[in-house]
Amino acid sequence: MKLGIRFYISWILSAMGMFILFYLWHGVFLNDFKRLTFPLSWFVTFAAFTYLILGAGMFLLFEAQIMKRIYNFFFRALLCGLIAGISLFMIVTVLNFSLTTTLSVQHLMVDCIWQICEQTGGALFIFACKVLIPDPKVQNL
């Protein structure tokens, strides 16, 4: 797979979109950042790098050979968001990383649903770039 302008724009927009959703959810809506035990700047920096890695991974998942069996780009994006959201939720849960001191089943379910929504938002940026940015290989035929 050749990484061209479509990859870079999709990657950055996807990472930025997921980061903005993350920040709105945890920083504004839930106000979780008050519970941090280390500097907020560290947390935001690490989160930004995490979303850059996640955005690249989601693009690679979107373009994976097995995913290309799904011809509808929109459904492929939804499936990528679902896979990435559940995967990230499982990793965070297994590592026991939470901004909440008491975890309940309700909290875990809301967090899982939110992760799926957040990563689906990122996958929709990839979908939009796939549709809106022309592929040079196809144009040269």
C-alpha positions, 0 to 999 in steps of 0.5 A: 500500500502506497501512503500518499496524500489521502493517508496523511490527511485521513490520518491527521483529521481522524486523530484530531477528530478523536482527540477533540471528542476525547477532550470534550467528553473527559475534559468538558462533559465529565470534567475528569481532568480534575482527578489527574495525579500528574500534570495535565500537559503530560496527559494531553501530550500522551493522549495526542500521541496515542490518537496519532497512533490510533488514527494511523492504525485505523487507516491501515485497518480500513485499507486492510485486505480483509476489510476490502471485501466490504465494498460500501465505504460507509459500512467499512468505516462503521466496522472499523470504528466498532473494532477500534472502539472495542479494542481500545476499551478492552486494552484500557480496561485490562490495564486498569486505566480509569479516571474514576475510582469506583468502576461499576458495570454501568460505568464500563458500559457507558465507557465502551459505548463512548469508545465505540462512538469516538473511534467511529467518529475518527473512522468517518473522517477516514471515510470522508477522505476516501470519498472526497480525495481522488486516488491518483492510481485510478486517475492515471488509468 
